[in-house]
Amino acid sequence: MMMIPMILFFMLFVYLFLKLLNSKNLILSDSIASHSKALDILNERFASGEISEEEYKSKKKIILDKI
């Protein structure tokens, strides 16, 4: 009789733990996507000659250090 509430509690705990992990992964993937977009923009600016190679390398390092 006492086993059913314990099992339900354990299942709830596992469910909430998995939800927490999933939300952390979504946050991480959003962060990676934004860095990827920043690198795309930086690459376009460098390719068009808008920024110098020094500035490109400097900004690229800053973006990659934030990952």
N, C-alpha and C positions, 0 to 999 in steps of 0.2 A: 504494500500500500504506500509506503514511504518512498519507494523507488520512482514512481511516476513523476512526482514534483521535482525530484533530483535530476532526472533525465531531461525534463522540460527546461529546467534552469540551465543545465549544461548545454543543451541545444541553443538556447537563447544566447548564452555567453559566446559560443562558437560563432553564431550568426553575427553578433555585434562585432566580434573581433575581425571577422572576414570583411565586414562592411568598412571597418576602419582601415584595414589594409588596402582595400580597393580605393577608398577616397585618397589615401596617400599616393597611390600609383597614378591616379588621375591628376593630382597636383603636380607630381613629378613630370608626367608626360606633357602637361601644359607648359611647364617651364622649359623643357627640351624643345618643344615646338616653337616657343617664342625666341629662343636662342637661334634656332635654325632659320627663322624668318629674319632675324637681325643679321645673321651671316649672309643670307641671300641678298639683302639690301646692301650690305657692305661690299660684297663681291660685285654687284652691279655698279656701285659708285666707283670702285677701283677700275673696273673694265671700261667705264665710260671716260676715265681720266679726271673725274671730279676730285679725287683725292690722290695723294702721292703714295708711293710704296711704303715709306716710313709710317705715314699715318695709317695706312691699311694694316700693316703688321701690328702697330700699337693697339688699334681698336679691336683687331681680331683676338689679340692676346687677352684683352679685357673681357671680351664676350666669352671666350673659352674658359677663362678662370672662374666665371660665375656658374658654370655648369656643375 
